[in-house]
Amino acid sequence: QVQLVESGGGLVQAGGSLRLSCVASGRTVSKTPMGWFRQAPGKEREFVSAINWIGNTRYLDSVKGRFTISRDNAKNTVYLQMNGLKPDDTAVYFCAVKYNNYETTLYDESYRYDYWGQGTQVTVSS
């Protein structure tokens, strides 16, 4: 089992920045893909970004150039640096792990991921 705990959410004005963190425990995730998803009220959960163990990344088109995913394998942690935030970015952000060591494919479907955090709220005011 893998437990994931997100932090770093909050209220920010449009144009501002936040850095989300997700710490994994229970098993090492240094060789597995990790991702970020988000869910706004009344909407389906959507893929935001993912990173594999060798550092390849993938992003939702609408966040490219504004969000950056990274990982610190020594700390079993994945980050999402969010700059230039917009009101449309308002959502609960979830961290997820696809527990498959040495997997390099970066999936954007939520059902591909095995473990999920509880989420952290990000609210961007206009």
DSSP file (Angstrom, degrees, kcal/mol; ACC not computed):
  #  RESIDUE AA STRUCTURE BP1 BP2  ACC     N-H-->O    O-->H-N    N-H-->O    O-->H-N    TCO  KAPPA ALPHA  PHI   PSI    X-CA   Y-CA   Z-CA
    1    1 A Q              0   0    0      0, 0.0     2,-0.4     0, 0.0   114,-0.1   0.000 360.0 360.0 360.0 146.5    0.0    0.0    0.0
    2    2 A V        -     0   0    0     24,-0.2     2,-0.4   112,-0.1    24,-0.2  -0.989 360.0-157.1-123.3 129.1    1.0    3.6   -0.7
    3    3 A Q  E     -A   25   0A   0     22,-2.8    22,-2.2    -2,-0.4     2,-0.4  -0.895   9.8-163.7-105.3 136.8   -0.3    6.5    1.2
    4    4 A L  E     -A   24   0A   0     -2,-0.4   114,-0.5   112,-0.4     2,-0.5  -0.969   6.8-172.2-123.3 133.2   -0.2    9.9   -0.4
    5    5 A V  E     -A   23   0A   0     18,-1.9    18,-2.3    -2,-0.4     2,-0.2  -0.968   8.5-159.8-128.7 117.4   -0.6   13.3    1.4
    6    6 A E  E     +A   22   0A   0     -2,-0.5     2,-0.3    16,-0.2    16,-0.2  -0.605  16.3 165.5 -91.5 153.9   -0.9   16.5   -0.6
    7    7 A S  E     +A   21   0A   0     14,-2.1    14,-2.6    -2,-0.2   113,-0.1  -0.964  39.8  71.2-154.6 167.7   -0.2   20.0    0.7
    8    8 A G        +     0   0    0     -2,-0.3    11,-0.4     1,-0.3    14,-0.0   0.347  61.1 131.7 105.6  -5.8    0.4   23.5   -0.5
    9    9 A G        +     0   0    0     12,-0.1     2,-0.3     9,-0.1    -1,-0.3  -0.163  23.3 122.4 -71.3 173.4   -3.1   24.4   -1.7
   10   10 A G  E     -d  122   0B   0    111,-0.9   113,-2.8   110,-0.1     2,-0.5  -0.988  59.7 -52.2 164.4-168.1   -4.7   27.7   -0.8
   11   11 A L  E     +d  123   0B   0     -2,-0.3     2,-0.3   111,-0.2   113,-0.2  -0.880  54.2 165.0-103.3 129.5   -6.3   30.9   -2.0
   12   12 A V  E     -d  124   0B   0    111,-2.6   113,-2.4    -2,-0.5     2,-0.1  -0.986  35.0-111.3-143.3 150.9   -4.4   33.0   -4.4
   13   13 A Q  E >   -d  125   0B   0     -2,-0.3     3,-2.3   111,-0.2    72,-0.2  -0.453  52.3 -80.0 -78.2 155.9   -5.2   35.9   -6.8
   14   14 A A  T 3  S+     0   0    0    111,-2.3    72,-0.2     1,-0.3    -1,-0.1  -0.286 121.0  29.2 -54.3 136.4   -5.1   35.4  -10.5
   15   15 A G  T 3  S+     0   0    0     70,-3.2    69,-0.7     1,-0.3    -1,-0.3   0.253  98.9 117.5  92.9 -11.4   -1.5   35.6  -11.8
   16   16 A G    <   -     0   0    0     -3,-2.3    69,-2.3    69,-0.2     2,-0.3  -0.072  56.6-122.1 -81.7-175.5   -0.2   34.2   -8.5
   17   17 A S        -     0   0    0     66,-0.2     2,-0.3    67,-0.2    66,-0.2  -0.930  20.8-179.9-132.1 151.3    1.7   31.0   -7.8
   18   18 A L  E     - B   0  82A   0     64,-2.2    64,-3.4    -2,-0.3     2,-0.5  -0.978  16.5-146.8-143.0 153.2    1.4   28.0   -5.6
   19   19 A R  E     - B   0  81A   0    -11,-0.4     2,-0.3    -2,-0.3    62,-0.2  -0.966  15.0-158.6-123.9 114.8    3.6   24.9   -5.1
   20   20 A L  E     - B   0  80A   0     60,-2.7    60,-2.2    -2,-0.5     2,-0.3  -0.687   6.4-163.8 -90.3 144.2    1.9   21.6   -4.3
   21   21 A S  E     -AB   7  79A   0    -14,-2.6   -14,-2.1    -2,-0.3     2,-0.4  -0.940   7.8-167.3-124.8 150.1    3.7   18.8   -2.7
   22   22 A C  E     -AB   6  78A   0     56,-1.8    56,-2.0    -2,-0.3     2,-0.5  -0.939   6.9-163.4-139.3 114.8    2.8   15.1   -2.4
   23   23 A V  E     -AB   5  77A   0    -18,-2.3   -18,-1.9    -2,-0.4     2,-0.3  -0.858   7.7-153.5-102.9 129.4    4.6   12.9    0.0
   24   24 A A  E     +A    4   0A   0     52,-2.8     2,-0.3    -2,-0.5   -20,-0.2  -0.773  16.3 174.1-100.7 144.7    4.4    9.1   -0.4
   25   25 A S  E     +A    3   0A   0    -22,-2.2   -22,-2.8    -2,-0.3     2,-0.2  -0.948  51.8  49.6-142.3 164.8    4.8    6.6    2.3
   26   26 A G  S    S+     0   0    0     -2,-0.3     2,-0.3   -24,-0.2   -24,-0.2  -0.264 115.6  21.6 101.5 -46.5    4.4    2.9    2.8
   27   27 A R  S    S-     0   0    0     -2,-0.2     2,-0.2   -24,-0.2   -24,-0.1  -0.982  90.2 -97.2-147.8 153.2    6.5    1.9   -0.3
   28   28 A T        -     0   0    0     -2,-0.3     3,-0.2     1,-0.1    -3,-0.1  -0.528  28.5-173.7 -73.1 139.8    9.1    3.7   -2.3
   29   29 A V    >   +     0   0    0     -2,-0.2     3,-1.5    44,-0.2    -1,-0.1   0.126  48.8 115.4-117.2  18.8    7.8    5.4   -5.4
   30   30 A S  T 3  S+     0   0    0      1,-0.3    -1,-0.1    43,-0.2    43,-0.1   0.703  82.7  39.7 -66.5 -19.1   11.1    6.4   -6.9
   31   31 A K  T 3  S+     0   0    0     -3,-0.2    71,-2.9     2,-0.1    72,-0.5   0.218 102.9  85.1-113.1  14.0   10.7    4.2   -9.9
   32   32 A T  S <  S-     0   0    0     -3,-1.5    67,-0.1    69,-0.2    69,-0.1  -0.837  82.1-101.3-118.5 152.7    7.0    4.6  -10.6
   33   33 A P        -     0   0    0      0, 0.0    65,-2.2     0, 0.0     2,-0.4  -0.436  37.2-166.4 -66.8 143.5    5.0    7.2  -12.6
   34   34 A M  E     -FE  51  97B   0     17,-2.5    17,-2.6    63,-0.2     2,-0.3  -0.974   7.2-175.6-131.1 148.2    3.3    9.9  -10.5
   35   35 A G  E     -FE  50  96B   0     61,-2.7    61,-2.4    -2,-0.4     2,-0.4  -0.900  22.4-135.2-141.3 166.8    0.7   12.3  -11.6
   36   36 A W  E     +FE  49  95B   0     13,-3.1    12,-2.6    -2,-0.3    13,-1.8  -0.989  24.1 175.6-122.7 134.2   -1.5   15.2  -10.6
   37   37 A F  E     -FE  47  94B   0     57,-2.8    57,-2.9    -2,-0.4     2,-0.3  -0.837  10.7-155.6-125.8 167.2   -5.2   15.4  -11.4
   38   38 A R  E     -FE  46  93B   0      8,-2.4     8,-3.2    -2,-0.3     2,-0.4  -0.989   6.2-160.7-144.5 156.0   -7.8   18.0  -10.5
   39   39 A Q  E     - E   0  92B   0     53,-2.1    53,-2.3    -2,-0.3     6,-0.2  -0.945   6.8-162.0-141.6 117.3  -11.5   18.2  -10.1
   40   40 A A    >   -     0   0    0      4,-0.4     3,-2.2    -2,-0.4    51,-0.1  -0.585  45.7 -75.7 -90.5 158.3  -13.6   21.3  -10.1
   41   41 A P  T 3  S+     0   0    0      0, 0.0    -1,-0.1     0, 0.0     3,-0.1  -0.294 118.6   6.2 -55.9 130.0  -17.1   21.5   -8.7
   42   42 A G  T 3  S+     0   0    0      1,-0.3     2,-0.3    -3,-0.1    -2,-0.0   0.517 113.5 101.3  76.9   4.9  -19.6   19.8  -11.1
   43   43 A K  S <  S-     0   0    0     -3,-2.2    -1,-0.3     1,-0.0     2,-0.1  -0.806  75.1-103.4-120.6 161.5  -16.9   18.6  -13.4
   44   44 A E        -     0   0    0     -2,-0.3    -4,-0.4     1,-0.1     2,-0.2  -0.410  47.7 -90.4 -76.6 157.3  -15.1   15.3  -13.9
   45   45 A R        -     0   0    0     -6,-0.2     2,-0.4    -2,-0.1    -6,-0.2  -0.492  50.8-162.0 -66.1 134.7  -11.6   14.7  -12.6
   46   46 A E  E     -F   38   0B   0     -8,-3.2    -8,-2.4    -2,-0.2     2,-0.1  -0.931  20.3-107.3-126.9 148.9   -9.0   15.7  -15.3
   47   47 A F  E     +F   37   0B   0     -2,-0.4   -10,-0.2    61,-0.3     3,-0.1  -0.426  33.9 170.4 -67.1 139.2   -5.4   15.0  -15.8
   48   48 A V  E     -     0   0B   0    -12,-2.6    12,-2.5     1,-0.4     2,-0.3   0.703  58.3 -27.5-114.6 -50.7   -3.0   17.8  -15.1
   49   49 A S  E     -FG  36  59B   0    -13,-1.8   -13,-3.1    10,-0.2    -1,-0.4  -0.990  48.3-164.5-164.9 159.0    0.5   16.4  -15.3
   50   50 A A  E     -FG  35  58B   0      8,-1.8     8,-1.8    -2,-0.3     2,-0.3  -0.988   2.1-164.1-150.3 156.5    2.6   13.3  -14.9
   51   51 A I  E     -FG  34  57B   0    -17,-2.6   -17,-2.5    -2,-0.3     6,-0.2  -0.999  10.3-148.1-142.2 138.2    6.3   12.4  -14.5
   52   52 A N    >   -     0   0    0      4,-2.0     3,-1.5    -2,-0.3   -20,-0.1  -0.386  39.2 -90.6 -99.6-175.6    8.0    9.1  -14.8
   53   53 A W  T 3  S+     0   0    0     50,-0.7   -21,-0.1     1,-0.3    51,-0.1   0.715 124.5  50.6 -72.7 -19.3   11.1    7.8  -13.0
   54   54 A I  T 3  S-     0   0    0    -23,-0.1    -1,-0.3     2,-0.1    50,-0.1   0.406 122.2-101.3 -98.4   4.2   13.5    9.1  -15.6
   55   55 A G    <   +     0   0    0     -3,-1.5    -2,-0.1     1,-0.3     2,-0.1   0.493  68.6 148.2  96.9   3.3   12.0   12.6  -15.5
   56   56 A N        -     0   0    0      1,-0.0    -4,-2.0    48,-0.0    -1,-0.3  -0.472  30.2-159.8 -68.1 145.4    9.9   12.6  -18.6
   57   57 A T  E     -G   51   0B   0     -6,-0.2     2,-0.3    -2,-0.1    -6,-0.2  -0.858  18.1-166.3-129.9 161.6    6.9   14.8  -18.2
   58   58 A R  E     -G   50   0B   0     -8,-1.8    -8,-1.8    -2,-0.3     2,-0.3  -0.991  11.9-167.7-145.8 144.8    3.4   15.3  -19.7
   59   59 A Y  E     -G   49   0B   0     -2,-0.3   -10,-0.2   -10,-0.2     2,-0.2  -0.957  30.4-106.0-136.0 151.1    1.0   18.2  -19.3
   60   60 A L    >>  -     0   0    0    -12,-2.5     3,-1.9    -2,-0.3     4,-0.9  -0.540  42.6-119.2 -63.2 138.7   -2.6   19.2  -19.9
   61   61 A D  G >4 S+     0   0    0      1,-0.3     3,-0.8    -2,-0.2    -1,-0.1   0.865 110.0  57.9 -54.9 -39.0   -2.5   21.6  -22.8
   62   62 A S  G 34 S+     0   0    0      1,-0.2    -1,-0.3     3,-0.0   -14,-0.0   0.611 110.0  43.3 -73.1  -9.9   -4.0   24.5  -20.8
   63   63 A V  G X> S+     0   0    0     -3,-1.9     4,-2.4   -15,-0.2     3,-2.3   0.471  81.0 123.7-111.1  -4.7   -1.3   24.4  -18.2
   64   64 A K  T << S+     0   0    0     -4,-0.9     4,-0.1    -3,-0.8    -3,-0.0  -0.325  80.8  16.9 -58.5 134.5    1.7   24.0  -20.4
   65   65 A G  T 34 S+     0   0    0      2,-0.5    -1,-0.3     1,-0.1     3,-0.1   0.286 125.8  59.2  85.9 -11.2    4.2   26.8  -19.8
   66   66 A R  T <4 S+     0   0    0     -3,-2.3    17,-2.2     1,-0.2     2,-0.3   0.698  98.3  52.0-115.1 -36.2    2.6   27.6  -16.5
   67   67 A F  E  <  -C   82   0A   0     -4,-2.4    -2,-0.5    15,-0.2     2,-0.4  -0.800  60.1-167.5-107.3 146.5    2.9   24.4  -14.4
   68   68 A T  E     -C   81   0A   0     13,-2.4    13,-3.1    -2,-0.3     2,-0.4  -0.984   5.8-156.7-135.1 124.5    6.0   22.4  -13.8
   69   69 A I  E     +C   80   0A   0     -2,-0.4     2,-0.3    11,-0.2    11,-0.2  -0.783  22.2 161.2 -97.2 143.1    6.0   18.9  -12.3
   70   70 A S  E     -C   79   0A   0      9,-1.6     9,-3.1    -2,-0.4     2,-0.3  -0.951  20.6-147.5-150.6 168.8    9.1   17.6  -10.6
   71   71 A R  E     -C   78   0A   0     -2,-0.3     2,-0.5     7,-0.3     7,-0.2  -0.992  11.3-154.6-143.4 150.8   10.1   14.8   -8.1
   72   72 A D  E > > -C   77   0A   0      5,-2.9     5,-1.9    -2,-0.3     3,-1.1  -0.902  12.5-171.7-122.3  98.6   12.6   14.2   -5.4
   73   73 A N  G > 5S+     0   0    0     -2,-0.5     3,-0.7     1,-0.3   -44,-0.2   0.809  82.9  61.0 -65.2 -30.0   13.1   10.5   -5.2
   74   74 A A  G 3 5S+     0   0    0      1,-0.2    -1,-0.3    -3,-0.1   -44,-0.0   0.807 113.2  37.9 -65.3 -27.4   15.1   10.7   -2.0
   75   75 A K  G < 5S-     0   0    0     -3,-1.1    -1,-0.2     2,-0.2   -51,-0.2   0.367 106.0-125.8-103.5   3.0   12.1   12.2   -0.3
   76   76 A N  T < 5 +     0   0    0     -3,-0.7   -52,-2.8    -4,-0.5     2,-0.4   0.902  68.3 134.0  54.1  42.3    9.5   10.1   -2.1
   77   77 A T  E   < -BC  23  72A   0     -5,-1.9    -5,-2.9   -54,-0.2     2,-0.4  -0.944  44.6-162.5-131.5 142.6    7.9   13.4   -3.1
   78   78 A V  E     -BC  22  71A   0    -56,-2.0   -56,-1.8    -2,-0.4     2,-0.3  -0.956  15.1-159.1-121.4 145.7    6.4   14.9   -6.2
   79   79 A Y  E     -BC  21  70A   0     -9,-3.1    -9,-1.6    -2,-0.4     2,-0.4  -0.834  13.6-158.8-122.2 157.0    5.8   18.6   -6.7
   80   80 A L  E     -BC  20  69A   0    -60,-2.2   -60,-2.7    -2,-0.3     2,-0.6  -0.878  10.6-161.6-136.3 105.5    3.6   20.8   -8.9
   81   81 A Q  E     -BC  19  68A   0    -13,-3.1   -13,-2.4    -2,-0.4     2,-0.6  -0.772  10.9-165.8 -86.0 122.2    4.8   24.3   -9.3
   82   82 A M  E     +BC  18  67A   0    -64,-3.4   -64,-2.2    -2,-0.6     2,-0.3  -0.939  11.8 171.8-118.1 114.4    1.9   26.4  -10.6
   83   83 A N        +     0   0    0    -17,-2.2   -66,-0.2    -2,-0.6   -67,-0.2  -0.779  60.7  26.5-115.1 161.3    2.6   29.9  -11.9
   84   84 A G  S    S-     0   0    0    -69,-0.7    -1,-0.2    -2,-0.3   -68,-0.2   0.894  83.4-161.9  57.0  42.7    0.3   32.3  -13.7
   85   85 A L        -     0   0    0    -69,-2.3   -70,-3.2    -3,-0.2   -69,-0.2  -0.230   6.8-161.7 -63.7 145.1   -2.7   30.9  -12.0
   86   86 A K    >   -     0   0    0    -72,-0.2     3,-2.3   -71,-0.1     4,-0.3  -0.855  34.0-108.7-122.3 157.1   -6.2   31.5  -13.5
   87   87 A P  G >  S+     0   0    0      0, 0.0     3,-1.8     0, 0.0    37,-0.3   0.837 117.8  64.6 -54.6 -32.4   -9.6   31.3  -12.0
   88   88 A D  G 3  S+     0   0    0      1,-0.3   -48,-0.0   -48,-0.0    -3,-0.0   0.631  89.8  67.4 -66.9 -12.7  -10.2   28.2  -14.3
   89   89 A D  G <  S+     0   0    0     -3,-2.3    -1,-0.3     2,-0.0     2,-0.2   0.536  71.4 121.3 -82.8  -6.2   -7.5   26.4  -12.3
   90   90 A T    <   +     0   0    0     -3,-1.8     2,-0.3    -4,-0.3    33,-0.2  -0.405  40.9 104.1 -61.7 124.5   -9.7   26.4   -9.2
   91   91 A A  E    S- H   0 122B   0     31,-2.0    31,-2.8    -2,-0.2     2,-0.6  -0.970  76.8 -79.1-179.0 171.3  -10.2   22.8   -8.2
   92   92 A V  E     -EH  39 121B   0    -53,-2.3   -53,-2.1    -2,-0.3     2,-0.5  -0.872  48.2-145.4 -89.1 128.2   -9.2   20.1   -5.7
   93   93 A Y  E     -EH  38 120B   0     27,-3.0    27,-2.0    -2,-0.6     2,-0.4  -0.839  14.4-164.6-102.7 130.3   -5.8   18.8   -6.8
   94   94 A F  E     -E   37   0B   0    -57,-2.9   -57,-2.8    -2,-0.5     2,-0.3  -0.904  11.5-144.4-117.2 140.0   -5.0   15.1   -6.3
   95   95 A C  E     -E   36   0B   0     -2,-0.4    22,-2.2   -59,-0.2     2,-0.3  -0.783  24.2-175.1 -95.5 145.8   -1.8   13.3   -6.4
   96   96 A A  E     -EI  35 116B   0    -61,-2.4   -61,-2.7    -2,-0.3     2,-0.4  -0.985  15.4-152.3-143.9 153.1   -1.7    9.8   -7.8
   97   97 A V  E     -EI  34 115B   0     18,-2.1    17,-2.2    -2,-0.3    18,-1.9  -0.989   7.8-155.5-126.8 131.7    0.7    6.9   -8.3
   98   98 A K        -     0   0    0    -65,-2.2     2,-1.8    -2,-0.4     5,-0.2  -0.910  25.1-145.1-100.1 105.8    0.7    4.2  -10.9
   99   99 A Y        +     0   0    0     -2,-0.8     2,-0.3   -67,-0.1   -67,-0.1  -0.510  55.6 118.2 -83.5  87.7    2.6    1.5   -9.0
  100  100 A N    >   -     0   0    0     -2,-1.8     3,-2.1   -67,-0.1    -2,-0.1  -0.786  61.4-129.7-149.2  98.9    4.6   -0.1  -11.8
  101  101 A N  T 3  S+     0   0    0     -2,-0.3   -69,-0.2     1,-0.3     3,-0.1  -0.228  88.9   7.6 -57.8 133.6    8.4    0.1  -11.4
  102  102 A Y  T 3  S+     0   0    0    -71,-2.9    -1,-0.3     1,-0.3     2,-0.3   0.515  86.2 150.7  72.4   9.2   10.3    1.3  -14.4
  103  103 A E    <   -     0   0    0     -3,-2.1   -50,-0.7   -72,-0.5    -1,-0.3  -0.544  21.8-178.6 -65.4 132.4    7.0    2.1  -16.3
  104  104 A T        +     0   0    0     -2,-0.3    -1,-0.1   -52,-0.1     2,-0.1   0.620  44.7 105.8-109.8 -17.5    7.8    5.0  -18.6
  105  105 A T        -     0   0    0      1,-0.1     2,-0.9   -72,-0.0    -2,-0.0  -0.424  61.5-145.1 -66.7 135.9    4.4    5.6  -20.2
  106  106 A L        -     0   0    0     -2,-0.1     2,-0.1   -56,-0.1    -1,-0.1  -0.834  20.2-161.1-105.9  95.0    2.7    8.8  -18.9
  107  107 A Y        -     0   0    0     -2,-0.9   -49,-0.1     1,-0.1    -9,-0.0  -0.442  20.2-167.1 -79.1 146.5   -1.0    8.0  -18.7
  108  108 A D        +     0   0    0     -2,-0.1     2,-0.5   -61,-0.1   -61,-0.3   0.387  61.6  99.3-109.3   1.1   -3.7   10.7  -18.6
  109  109 A E    >   -     0   0    0      1,-0.1     3,-1.5   -63,-0.1     4,-0.3  -0.767  67.3-145.1 -89.9 130.2   -6.5    8.4  -17.7
  110  110 A S  G >  S+     0   0    0     -2,-0.5     3,-1.7     1,-0.3    -1,-0.1   0.819  94.9  65.6 -64.0 -30.5   -7.3    8.3  -14.0
  111  111 A Y  G 3  S+     0   0    0      1,-0.3    -1,-0.3    -3,-0.0    -2,-0.0   0.676  89.6  68.1 -69.2 -13.0   -8.2    4.6  -13.9
  112  112 A R  G <  S+     0   0    0     -3,-1.5     2,-0.3   -14,-0.0    -1,-0.3   0.690  86.0  85.8 -74.7 -17.5   -4.6    3.8  -14.8
  113  113 A Y    <   -     0   0    0     -3,-1.7   -15,-0.3    -4,-0.3     3,-0.1  -0.643  59.3-163.2 -95.2 144.3   -3.4    5.0  -11.4
  114  114 A D        +     0   0    0    -17,-2.2     2,-0.4    -2,-0.3   -16,-0.2   0.784  68.6  37.1 -97.5 -32.5   -3.4    2.8   -8.3
  115  115 A Y  E     -I   97   0B   0    -18,-1.9   -18,-2.1  -114,-0.1     2,-0.3  -0.955  62.1-170.2-130.7 144.8   -3.2    5.1   -5.3
  116  116 A W  E     -I   96   0B   0     -2,-0.4  -112,-0.4   -20,-0.2   -20,-0.2  -0.962  15.6-134.2-135.1 147.5   -4.6    8.5   -4.6
  117  117 A G        -     0   0    0    -22,-2.2  -112,-0.2    -2,-0.3     3,-0.1  -0.313  34.2-106.1 -85.6-179.9   -4.3   11.2   -2.0
  118  118 A Q        -     0   0    0   -114,-0.5  -113,-0.1     1,-0.2   -24,-0.1   0.649  62.1-119.0 -84.6 -16.5   -7.1   13.0   -0.4
  119  119 A G        -     0   0    0    -24,-0.1     2,-0.4   -27,-0.0   -25,-0.2   0.003  13.3-119.3  98.8 155.8   -6.6   16.2   -2.4
  120  120 A T  E     - H   0  93B   0    -27,-2.0   -27,-3.0  -113,-0.1     2,-0.3  -1.000  27.4-119.3-135.6 134.9   -5.8   19.8   -1.6
  121  121 A Q  E     - H   0  92B   0     -2,-0.4  -111,-0.9   -29,-0.2     2,-0.5  -0.549  24.1-171.7 -80.1 131.5   -8.0   22.8   -2.5
  122  122 A V  E     -dH  10  91B   0    -31,-2.8   -31,-2.0    -2,-0.3     2,-0.5  -0.991   5.1-177.1-120.1 123.2   -6.7   25.4   -4.9
  123  123 A T  E     -d   11   0B   0   -113,-2.8  -111,-2.6    -2,-0.5     2,-0.6  -0.983   6.6-167.2-125.2 124.0   -8.8   28.5   -5.3
  124  124 A V  E     -d   12   0B   0     -2,-0.5     2,-0.3   -37,-0.3  -111,-0.2  -0.944  10.2-154.1-114.0 118.4   -7.9   31.3   -7.7
  125  125 A S  E      d   13   0B   0   -113,-2.4  -111,-2.3    -2,-0.6    -2,-0.0  -0.638 360.0 360.0 -92.4 148.8   -9.7   34.6   -7.3
  126  126 A S              0   0    0     -2,-0.3    -1,-0.1  -113,-0.2  -113,-0.1   0.446 360.0 360.0 -89.6 360.0  -10.2   37.0  -10.2
